[in-house]
């Protein structure tokens, strides 16, 4: 089993300069590869193998014009070539959109590091052609895979997969759990536990209000720059740069609060060691098209909730069942099995002719739990 880690780096100014240079080389190699493939396709030729492109790149590095490619690890541009070829192939297989050229301004600075050169000692990690870099935390030793370094606008991070053994929960197996994800609450469980909506807390509301205020101030600064005209409209003032940095910090803080809440909820769910867990297969992209709910769905991070449940169930060996997307868990009566076709989103209490009166989310979670029981019996 491969467990992913995301480690914050604390580079010096000199090391940060090399990190930025490495990300720039990776971006250039990615764009160079896409340009080659597009030019080749337009001329009617076949796909160019990434091995041939990497050989051509090696020859380019020997020229005076591209000697600057030798200032960083040789694996960085080579892996960027491979990534671009894979993205190009995925498009023609119908698995993804056509890959875009990376922009210095809008793309995330990131690059590859050799897995066999990674070493963690005394709160530091060694990176090829960069040296020993201070890190926020050490990780367990093991077989490393696909290490990447990226910059989120505020900090540099090292992401790496480590091969570990499957964890075994010592607690006894408890009752199965159905999980109904939603907007009012993050999730309602069939055992009547509720994971609250973190966006309704005082701290998140305060930060959201602060973010709106800062964005309004930044917008006014942008309007002033446009009115100046000429080249000055592209030159950001120091006040505007401070505002942008503060906006990034608030975004980061909000994201950390929401992600931490998800980790606490999913860990509590899986570590209860239920016989099995049943979750819904929600059409998140379709739900996001509802302009009235899109923002709430985005802030609730329902897809991330499912992703965390999936990999944590693999970690701890808990059975996970994904209910069919069209299973009417909300409209089905958990007592008699009757389907209420006219149930509206605004109806928060489920009423049935059999006498059942129950919170609709709890009713849905019970139905999901029974769906799992039926699925295992069949």
PERA-V791265 format. One record per residue. N is the residue number from 1. SS is DSSP state (@ for helix, = for strand, . for the rest). D_LAST is the distance of its C-alpha to the last C-alpha in Angstrom with 2 decimals. Layout:
# PERA-V791265
n = [N N]
ss = [SS SS]
d_last = [D_LAST D_LAST]
This chain:
# PERA-V791265
n = [1 2 3 4 5 6 7 8 9 10 11 12 13 14 15 16 17 18 19 20 21 22 23 24 25 26 27 28 29 30 31 32 33 34 35 36 37 38 39 40 41 42 43 44 45 46 47 48 49 50 51 52 53 54 55 56 57 58 59 60 61 62 63 64 65 66 67 68 69 70 71 72 73 74 75 76 77 78 79 80 81 82 83 84 85 86 87 88 89 90 91 92 93 94 95 96 97 98 99 100 101 102 103 104 105 106 107 108 109 110 111 112 113 114 115 116 117 118 119 120 121 122 123 124 125 126 127 128 129 130 131 132 133 134 135 136 137 138 139 140 141 142 143 144 145 146 147 148 149 150 151 152 153 154 155 156 157 158 159 160 161 162 163 164 165 166 167 168 169 170 171 172 173 174 175 176 177 178 179 180 181 182 183 184 185 186 187 188 189 190 191 192 193 194 195 196 197 198 199 200 201 202 203 204 205 206 207 208 209 210 211 212 213 214 215 216 217 218 219 220 221 222 223 224 225 226 227 228 229 230 231 232 233 234 235 236 237 238 239 240 241 242 243 244 245 246 247 248 249 250 251 252 253 254 255 256 257 258 259 260 261 262 263 264 265 266 267 268 269 270 271 272 273 274 275 276 277 278 279 280 281 282 283 284 285 286 287 288 289 290 291 292 293 294 295 296 297 298 299 300 301 302 303 304 305 306 307 308 309 310 311 312 313 314 315 316 317 318 319 320 321 322 323 324 325 326 327 328 329 330 331 332 333 334 335 336 337 338 339 340 341 342 343 344 345 346 347 348 349 350 351 352 353 354 355 356 357 358 359 360 361 362 363 364 365 366 367 368 369 370 371 372 373 374 375 376 377 378]
ss = [. = = = = = = = = = . . @ @ @ @ @ @ @ @ @ @ @ @ @ @ @ @ @ @ @ @ @ @ @ @ @ @ @ @ @ @ . . . . . . . @ @ @ @ @ @ @ @ @ @ @ @ . . . . . @ @ @ @ @ . . @ @ @ @ @ @ @ @ @ @ @ @ @ @ @ @ @ @ @ . . . . . . . . . . . . . . . . . = = = . . @ @ @ . = = = . . = = = = . . . = = = = = . . . . . . . . = = = = = = = = . . . . = = = = = = = = . . . . . . . . . . = . . = = = = = . . . . . = = = . . . . = = . . @ @ @ . @ @ @ @ @ @ @ @ @ @ @ @ @ @ @ @ @ @ @ @ @ @ @ @ @ @ @ . @ @ @ @ @ . . . @ @ @ @ @ @ @ @ @ @ @ @ @ @ @ @ @ @ @ @ @ @ @ @ @ @ @ @ @ @ @ @ @ @ . . = . . = = = . . . . @ @ @ @ . . . . . . @ @ @ @ @ @ @ . @ @ @ @ @ @ @ @ @ @ @ @ @ @ @ . . . = = = . . . . . . . . . = . . . . . . = . . . . . . . . . = = = . . . . . = = = @ @ @ @ @ @ @ @ @ @ @ @ @ @ @ @ @ @ .]
d_last = [28.96 31.47 32.60 34.77 38.04 40.45 43.94 46.92 50.10 53.66 55.85 59.62 61.31 62.10 58.55 57.18 59.52 58.08 54.52 55.45 57.20 54.16 51.93 54.59 54.62 50.82 51.06 53.92 52.17 49.02 51.18 53.33 50.32 48.97 52.50 52.77 49.47 50.33 53.85 52.55 50.05 52.76 55.03 52.45 51.80 48.50 46.57 48.56 46.83 46.81 48.58 51.50 51.72 51.83 54.66 56.50 56.01 57.53 60.58 60.88 61.08 64.16 66.07 68.20 66.50 63.08 64.28 62.73 59.30 60.42 60.74 57.03 54.56 54.17 50.37 50.27 51.40 49.61 46.22 47.02 47.65 44.32 42.50 44.32 43.45 39.75 39.89 41.78 39.27 36.31 38.17 38.62 34.98 34.11 32.48 35.27 38.48 41.79 42.97 45.89 49.07 49.27 51.92 54.08 53.94 50.33 48.24 46.96 49.23 47.13 47.43 46.04 47.21 47.12 44.48 46.64 49.56 47.84 49.29 48.97 51.93 53.38 51.79 52.51 50.80 52.71 52.19 53.79 57.22 56.76 57.16 55.99 54.44 53.85 50.27 48.85 46.59 45.84 42.49 41.25 42.45 40.16 39.42 40.07 38.59 39.60 42.17 43.43 46.18 46.27 48.37 47.01 50.45 51.30 50.20 49.32 46.03 44.69 40.96 39.63 36.46 36.65 34.46 33.38 31.08 27.77 28.64 27.20 27.12 28.97 27.81 25.24 21.63 21.60 19.24 16.71 18.52 18.00 20.92 22.61 25.34 28.39 32.13 33.50 31.91 30.38 27.13 26.10 23.59 21.49 23.75 26.66 28.13 29.69 30.80 33.97 35.26 37.83 39.73 40.98 42.79 46.57 46.84 44.63 46.46 49.77 48.90 47.61 50.89 52.86 51.06 51.95 55.56 55.87 54.39 56.91 59.71 58.60 58.41 62.01 63.10 61.57 63.41 66.68 66.24 65.68 68.87 70.91 70.30 71.22 69.89 69.74 66.64 64.64 66.13 64.17 66.24 65.74 64.62 61.92 60.72 60.58 58.56 56.05 55.67 55.20 52.56 50.66 50.89 49.50 46.61 45.92 46.13 43.72 41.18 41.50 40.98 37.81 36.35 37.26 35.57 32.32 32.59 33.25 30.31 27.71 29.13 29.02 25.38 24.22 26.73 25.37 22.81 19.77 16.49 15.21 16.79 15.60 18.31 19.02 19.79 23.25 25.61 28.53 30.94 30.45 30.96 34.10 35.67 36.15 39.66 39.42 36.42 36.83 39.03 36.92 33.75 35.78 37.22 33.91 32.59 28.96 28.14 29.83 27.80 24.53 26.21 27.34 24.01 22.44 25.19 25.64 22.03 22.81 26.08 24.77 21.49 19.37 15.78 15.91 13.37 15.08 14.16 14.78 18.55 18.59 16.28 18.94 18.72 22.47 22.81 20.01 21.22 19.40 20.84 20.52 18.31 21.35 22.00 25.53 26.48 29.95 29.09 31.56 31.66 34.65 32.82 32.13 31.25 28.36 29.69 27.71 29.17 27.34 29.64 27.57 29.84 28.38 28.95 26.86 25.79 24.69 22.74 21.01 20.21 18.65 16.44 15.42 14.71 12.40 10.72 10.01 8.79 6.23 5.43 5.54 3.81 0.00]
